[in-house]
Amino acid sequence: MSKIKHLIIIAGHYEGIDHRVREHLADEIISIGDYVLTGGEIPAMVIVDSVVRLIPGVVKEESVKNESHTKRGYLEHPQYTRPEDYKGWKVPKALLSGNPKEIERWKKDLK
């Protein structure tokens, strides 16, 4: 259950928002990092996505438990898609094996 009824995100553009909004209207200022974007729409989407995925049923519970930051605190192993061979760049054989133990061993060997 949320601690607040609604959330309004004001997305600044270029240099940000009028400082009077920060001083008199905003309850909290949130930053997603120390870099410059052309607008606040993308950071607003990042905030919305990260909050919405906490709502039960939005993301499968098992998926959240196995996320890289949840389990180990760092990013996951490299990800691969099809085709298995693209310009001679191949998907590792362990991942094509279908053998969960071999795949786990491959992931551990990366560290």
C-alpha positions in Angstrom: 0.0 0.0 0.0 1.3 3.4 -1.0 2.1 6.0 1.6 0.7 8.7 -0.7 -2.5 9.0 -2.7 -1.0 10.6 -5.8 2.3 11.5 -7.3 2.9 14.4 -9.7 6.1 14.4 -11.5 7.2 17.7 -13.0 9.7 17.0 -15.8 12.1 19.9 -16.4 13.4 20.8 -19.8 17.0 21.7 -20.7 18.1 23.6 -17.6 15.5 22.3 -15.2 12.4 24.0 -13.7 11.8 27.4 -12.3 13.4 27.5 -8.8 10.2 28.9 -7.3 8.5 25.6 -8.1 11.3 23.8 -6.1 11.0 26.3 -3.3 7.2 26.5 -2.9 5.5 23.6 -4.7 7.7 20.5 -4.7 7.7 18.2 -1.7 10.7 16.3 -3.0 13.4 16.7 -5.7 14.5 13.4 -7.3 17.5 13.0 -9.6 18.3 9.8 -11.5 22.0 10.8 -11.9 24.5 13.5 -12.6 24.2 13.9 -16.3 22.4 16.2 -18.8 19.4 15.2 -20.9 17.3 17.4 -23.2 14.3 17.0 -21.1 12.8 15.4 -17.9 10.5 13.0 -19.7 13.0 10.1 -19.8 13.9 10.5 -16.1 10.2 10.7 -15.3 9.7 7.4 -17.2 12.5 5.8 -15.3 10.9 6.8 -12.0 7.5 5.6 -13.1 8.8 2.3 -14.3 10.8 1.6 -11.2 7.8 2.3 -9.0 5.2 0.5 -11.0 7.2 -2.7 -11.1 6.8 -2.8 -7.3 3.1 -3.2 -7.6 2.1 -6.8 -7.0 1.3 -8.6 -10.2 3.0 -6.1 -12.6 6.2 -8.2 -12.7 6.3 -11.9 -11.8 7.5 -12.3 -8.3 10.0 -15.0 -9.3 11.5 -12.5 -11.9 12.1 -9.9 -9.2 13.8 -12.4 -6.9 16.2 -13.4 -9.6 17.2 -9.9 -10.8 20.9 -9.1 -10.9 20.8 -6.4 -8.3 18.6 -8.4 -6.0 20.9 -11.4 -6.0 24.4 -10.1 -6.2 24.3 -6.3 -6.3 25.8 -6.0 -9.8 24.8 -6.5 -13.4 24.0 -9.8 -14.9 25.9 -12.0 -17.3 25.9 -11.0 -21.0 22.6 -11.6 -22.8 22.3 -13.2 -26.2 19.4 -13.5 -28.7 19.1 -15.2 -32.2 20.6 -15.9 -34.5 23.1 -18.2 -32.9 25.8 -17.0 -35.3 25.9 -13.4 -36.5 28.9 -12.4 -38.7 30.9 -15.1 -37.0 30.0 -13.8 -33.5 28.6 -16.9 -31.7 26.4 -17.5 -28.7 28.4 -19.5 -26.1 27.9 -23.2 -26.5 26.9 -23.6 -22.8 23.9 -21.3 -23.4 22.7 -23.4 -26.4 23.1 -26.6 -24.4 19.7 -26.4 -22.6 21.5 -27.8 -19.6 20.7 -25.6 -16.5 23.8 -26.8 -14.6 26.1 -26.0 -17.5 24.5 -22.6 -18.0 25.0 -21.8 -14.3 28.6 -23.0 -14.5 29.1 -20.6 -17.5 27.7 -17.7 -15.5 29.9 -18.4 -12.5 33.0 -18.7 -14.7 32.4 -15.1 -15.9 33.0 -13.7 -12.4 
